Amino acid sequence: MPLGASITFGVGKDPQNGENGYRKYVRDWLIAEGYEVDMVGSQTGNGQMPDNVRTSISLKYLPCR
């Protein structure tokens, strides 16, 4: 499950990656290594990669201890 803030959501355009954040790189790498990949999460959208789901949260909601 891709979990994180703006880097997971895909803020800002990467010319080679679009607005997929790090998720597309990780997915493509795992598939190239022979793994079967099924991205999971509670949110969709942002980016045009296949299997485009993630859970993005704002850092302000993470408790600091």
C-alpha positions as CSV (number, residue, x, y, z in Angstrom):
1,M,0.0,0.0,0.0
2,P,1.6,3.3,-1.0
3,L,1.3,5.5,2.1
4,G,2.6,9.0,2.5
5,A,1.9,12.7,1.8
6,S,2.6,14.8,-1.3
7,I,5.3,12.5,-2.7
8,T,2.7,9.6,-2.7
9,F,-0.1,11.8,-4.1
10,G,2.2,13.0,-6.9
11,V,2.4,16.7,-6.4
12,G,4.4,18.5,-9.2
13,K,5.0,17.1,-12.7
14,D,7.9,14.9,-13.4
15,P,8.5,14.9,-17.2
16,Q,9.0,11.2,-17.3
17,N,6.5,10.2,-14.5
18,G,3.6,12.6,-14.7
19,E,1.8,13.1,-11.4
20,N,2.2,9.5,-10.1
21,G,4.7,10.3,-7.3
22,Y,7.1,7.5,-6.5
23,R,4.3,4.9,-7.0
24,K,4.8,4.3,-10.8
25,Y,8.6,3.9,-10.4
26,V,8.1,1.3,-7.6
27,R,5.3,-0.5,-9.5
28,D,7.3,-0.7,-12.8
29,W,10.4,-1.9,-10.9
30,L,8.6,-4.7,-9.1
31,I,6.9,-5.8,-12.3
32,A,10.3,-5.8,-14.1
33,E,11.6,-8.0,-11.3
34,G,8.9,-10.5,-12.0
35,Y,6.5,-9.7,-9.1
36,E,2.8,-9.6,-9.5
37,V,1.7,-6.1,-8.3
38,D,-1.7,-5.0,-7.0
39,M,-1.6,-1.5,-5.6
40,V,-4.1,-1.0,-2.8
41,G,-5.4,2.1,-0.9
42,S,-8.5,4.1,-0.2
43,Q,-8.0,6.8,-2.8
44,T,-7.8,7.0,-6.6
45,G,-6.8,9.6,-9.1
46,N,-3.9,12.0,-9.6
47,G,-1.6,10.4,-12.2
48,Q,-2.3,8.2,-15.2
49,M,-0.6,5.0,-14.2
50,P,-2.5,1.7,-14.3
51,D,-3.7,0.4,-10.9
52,N,-3.8,4.0,-9.7
53,V,-4.7,3.8,-6.0
54,R,-3.0,5.0,-2.9
55,T,-3.6,6.4,0.6
56,S,-2.2,10.0,1.0
57,I,-2.4,11.9,4.2
58,S,-1.3,15.3,5.3
59,L,1.7,15.3,7.7
60,K,-0.2,17.6,10.0
61,Y,-2.4,14.6,11.0
62,L,0.6,12.4,12.1
63,P,1.2,12.5,15.8
64,C,4.7,13.6,16.8
65,R,6.0,12.0,19.9
